[in-house]
C-alpha cells in the first residue's frame, strides 16, 4: 500500500483532522504504521472509541485503497505535510490540512499569491474593481486565489486567465466535483494555468457546511486577501477573518 494512501485513508475518517493526524504522527512515527495499528494502539494514541470505530470501518471497506486508485486514475495529485511541494505558506498556518488534492500544477512562484474574494451578487463597480485588480496582479506574476463561486470569484479567475497569469480555485467539494455547474469550463481552464485545490476527498459533494472551512485555505495560500464587496454575514468576511488570524494582510 502506498504510504500516501494511508494519508488519504485517515482523510476519509470522520473526526480526524490536523490535530489528530499530528498526534498519530507523534505516537507512531508515520501514518503508514498508524494505519496498520490495532484498536488498543489507536486508543493509546488518543483516539476516541467512536473515531477508532470509524477508522476500522474505512479499513474494512478498503476505502483508502479504492480512493487512492481513483485519484491516480483521474490524474489528481495528492500533497501531504511530508511533501516538499506542499504549499509553503499554507503549511505555515495553524493546523494546515494534512492532505490537499490538486488538479493542475503548483509551482514555487505560487508562493507569491493574493486572494480576491467577494459577494456572489457583484455590482458593476465591484466587477470592474475585481477585473482590474486580478488582471494587474496576474500581469505582475502574482497568482490570483479565489473560490470559483459566482460573482467576484469568477470575475477574478477570468481576469487572471485573460491576463495570461496563474490562478487557484479552492473548492468546498472534491476536485472532481466542480461547482457551481456553470463554472466547470472555467475550472478546466484554471487547471491549465494554475490549479483546482481542495482538502475534501474526491467525490465529496458541495455542502453549505463545507464552504466556511475551505476559506482558511484560500487565505492560507495567500500573502494578502482583498475583499471587493461583501455582505456582513458573507463567506468573504469569513476569509478575511481567517486571513487576519493567520497574520495575512487584508
C-alpha positions in Angstrom: 0.0 0.0 0.0 1.4 3.4 -1.0 2.3 5.5 2.1 0.2 8.4 0.7 -2.8 6.1 0.6 -2.6 6.0 4.4 -2.9 9.8 4.5 -5.9 9.6 2.2 -7.4 6.9 4.4 -7.2 9.0 7.5 -8.6 11.9 5.5 -11.7 9.8 4.9 -12.2 9.1 8.6 -14.8 11.3 10.2 -13.4 13.0 13.2 -9.7 13.1 12.1 -8.2 16.4 11.2 -4.9 18.2 11.6 -4.7 17.9 15.4 -5.3 14.1 15.5 -3.1 13.5 12.5 -0.3 15.2 14.3 -1.0 13.2 17.4 -0.8 10.0 15.3 2.5 11.0 13.8 3.9 11.8 17.2 2.8 8.5 18.6 3.5 6.1 15.7 6.2 8.0 13.7 4.3 7.6 10.5 0.7 7.3 9.2 1.7 4.0 7.5 2.3 2.4 10.9 -0.8 4.1 12.4 -2.9 2.7 9.5 -2.0 -0.8 10.5 -2.2 -0.3 14.2 -4.8 -2.3 16.3 -7.6 -0.6 18.2 -5.8 -0.6 21.5 -2.8 1.2 20.0 -5.0 3.8 18.4 -6.6 4.3 21.7 -3.2 4.8 23.3 -2.6 7.5 20.6 -5.6 9.4 21.9 -8.3 8.4 19.5 -11.8 8.1 21.0 -13.8 4.8 20.7 -16.1 6.4 18.1 -13.2 7.6 15.9 -11.5 4.2 16.2 -14.8 2.6 15.1 -14.7 5.0 12.0 -11.1 4.0 11.3 -11.8 0.3 11.4 -14.9 0.8 9.1 -12.8 2.6 6.5 -10.2 -0.1 6.7 -12.7 -3.0 6.5 -14.3 -1.5 3.3 -10.9 -0.8 1.7 -11.9 2.8 1.2 -8.3 4.1 1.3 -7.1 1.7 -1.4 -10.1 2.5 -3.5 -9.7 6.2 -3.1 -6.0 6.0 -3.9 -6.8 4.1 -7.1 -9.4 6.7 -8.0 -7.1 9.7 -7.6 -4.5 8.0 -9.7 -6.9 7.2 -12.5 -8.3 10.7 -12.5 -4.9 12.4 -12.6 -5.4 14.0 -9.2 -2.2 14.9 -7.3 -2.1 14.4 -3.5 0.1 16.5 -1.4 0.7 15.8 2.3 2.8 17.5 5.0 5.6 15.2 4.1 5.9 16.6 0.6 8.4 19.3 -0.3 5.8 20.5 -2.9 3.1 21.2 -0.3 2.5 24.9 -0.5 4.9 26.7 1.9 2.5 29.5 3.0 -0.3 27.1 3.7 2.0 24.8 5.7 2.9 27.8 8.0 -0.7 28.4 9.2 -2.1 26.9 12.4 -3.4 23.4 11.7 -2.9 23.2 7.9 -4.8 20.5 6.1 -2.8 17.2 6.3 -3.9 16.4 2.7 -4.7 18.5 -0.2 -5.9 17.3 -3.6 -4.9 19.2 -6.7 -5.9 19.2 -10.4 -3.4 21.3 -12.3 0.0 22.2 -11.0 1.7 24.1 -8.2 5.0 26.0 -8.7 7.4 27.7 -6.4 6.3 31.1 -7.9 2.8 30.5 -6.5 4.3 31.5 -3.1 3.5 35.0 -4.4 -0.3 34.8 -4.3 -3.1 37.2 -3.4 -6.7 36.2 -2.8 -9.6 38.2 -4.3 -13.0 37.3 -2.8 -16.4 38.9 -2.5 -20.1 38.6 -3.0 -21.9 36.4 -5.5 -24.2 39.4 -6.2 -21.5 41.6 -7.5 -22.3 45.2 -8.7 -21.0 46.7 -11.9 -18.5 48.7 -9.9 -17.4 45.5 -8.0 -16.9 43.7 -11.2 -14.7 46.4 -12.6 -12.6 46.5 -9.5 -12.2 42.7 -9.4 -11.2 42.6 -13.0 -8.7 45.4 -12.7 -7.1 44.0 -9.5 -6.9 40.4 -10.8 -5.6 41.4 -14.2 -2.9 43.7 -12.7 -1.8 41.1 -10.2 -1.6 38.4 -12.8 0.4 40.5 -15.2 2.8 41.2 -12.3 3.4 37.5 -11.8 1.1 37.1 -8.7 -1.1 34.1 -8.6 -4.7 35.0 -8.0 -6.5 32.8 -5.5 -10.3 32.6 -5.1 -13.2 30.1 -4.6 -14.7 29.6 -8.1 -18.1 30.9 -6.7 -20.4 33.1 -8.8 -19.8 36.8 -8.7 -16.5 38.2 -7.6 -14.7 34.9 -7.5 -15.5 34.0 -11.1 -14.6 37.5 -12.3 -11.2 37.3 -10.6 -10.4 33.9 -12.1 -11.5 35.0 -15.6 -9.4 38.3 -15.4 -6.3 36.4 -14.3 -6.6 33.9 -17.1 -7.3 36.7 -19.6 -4.1 38.4 -18.5 -2.1 35.2 -19.1 -1.5 34.7 -15.4 -1.9 31.9 -12.9 -4.9 31.3 -10.7 -6.0 28.8 -8.0 -9.6 27.8 -7.3 -10.2 26.4 -3.8 -13.3 24.3 -3.6 -15.8 23.3 -1.0 -16.2 19.9 -2.7 -13.9 17.3 -4.2 -11.7 18.5 -7.0 -13.6 16.2 -9.3 -17.0 17.8 -8.4 -16.8 21.2 -10.0 -19.4 23.7 -8.5 -21.2 25.8 -9.5 -22.0 23.8 -12.7 -21.8 26.9 -14.9 -18.1 27.3 -13.8 -17.0 23.9 -15.0 -15.5 25.2 -18.2 -13.8 28.0 -16.1 -12.4 25.3 -13.8 -11.0 23.3 -16.7 -9.2 26.4 -18.0 -7.9 27.2 -14.5 -6.2 23.7 -14.4 -4.2 24.7 -17.5 -2.9 28.0 -15.9 -2.9 27.0 -12.2 -4.8 24.5 -10.1 -8.1 23.5 -8.6 -7.5 22.6 -4.9 -9.4 21.0 -2.1 -8.8 19.3 1.2 -12.1 17.4 0.8 -11.7 13.9 -0.6 -12.7 13.3 -4.3 -16.4 12.7 -4.9 -17.3 15.0 -1.9 -20.4 16.9 -2.9 -20.7 20.6 -2.3 -22.5 21.4 1.0 -23.1 24.7 2.8 -21.1 23.5 5.8 -18.0 22.8 3.6 -17.5 26.4 2.4 -16.6 28.3 5.5 -13.7 25.9 6.4 -12.3 25.9 2.9 -11.9 29.7 3.2 -8.9 29.2 5.6 -7.1 27.5 2.6 -7.9 30.5 0.3 -6.2 32.8 2.9 -3.6 30.3 3.9 -2.3 30.1 0.3 -2.0 33.9 0.0 0.2 36.8 1.1 -2.9 39.0 1.3 -6.7 38.9 0.9 -8.6 41.6 -1.0 -12.4 41.8 -0.2 -14.0 43.5 -3.1 -17.6 43.6 -2.0 -19.2 41.5 0.8 -22.2 41.3 3.0 -21.9 41.4 6.8 -22.5 37.6 7.1 -20.6 36.6 3.9 -18.0 33.9 3.3 -15.7 36.7 2.0 -15.6 38.2 5.5 -15.0 34.7 7.0 -12.0 34.5 4.7 -10.8 37.9 5.9 -11.1 36.8 9.5 -9.1 33.7 8.7 -6.5 35.9 7.0 -6.2 38.2 10.0 -5.8 35.2 12.3 -3.1 33.8 10.0 -1.2 37.1 10.0 -2.0 37.9 6.4 -2.7 41.5 5.1 -6.4 42.2 4.5 
